[in-house]
Amino acid sequence: MNERLQKILASAGICSRRQAEKYILSGRVAVDGEVVTSLGTKADPGLQNIEFDGHPLSSPDKICILLHKPRGFVTTMSDPQGRPTVTTLLKGLKSRVYPVGRLDLDTSGALLLTNDGDLAQRLLHPSNEINRTYDALVRGVPAGKDLQRLARGIMLEGRKTWPADLEVLHQTPHETLIRIVIHEGRKRQVRKIFAAIGHPVKELKRVAYGGLWLENIPEGKYRLLTQNDIRKLFI
């Protein structure tokens, strides 16, 4: 069956579809010995020889892992600035996986990585509205009316945010720990909405993805997900 090369590379665990487009445009993909640089190209992985960087694609077992990302690691396969990447934490993992979405350099917590391109697309597609749960330690004590504003949605960079669930977990005169559940994937969204009400985030951790909680995975460690775990991602 003919499929776009972007999808074939993603399904083979090479990279995400977006990254695959860059690889194709840079001439790193060949079909039956001919380098392909057109993003519209389709091929049949069952009948044609598809190569990436001169090596035939294989079809690895599809896996998904949950990593407890520490602060200070970038969520990319490599970094031109030489900062540590999350892939350096995957000791003992033989399959090549890539991150599903991102966590900021200064954000810790639950990060999914997989070699299953279809699963990654399902997780990232806005129509599935998958919850992301964060614990945000913010400066000061937000007023109840401001938290209600965030719960209803606020204007952020010209667009209103979707409604969110918020719960105050702990409070002192100087800072507040708030659990917030969102299902949007805007860049640095949690930090931006708290900054918008005058209470910037001091520390941020994603504690759950869908119905799957980080639980007892130590920082910097990961575990392979079962099919039951993957079902929980869509709860």
Disulfide bonds with the S-S distance in Angstrom:
none
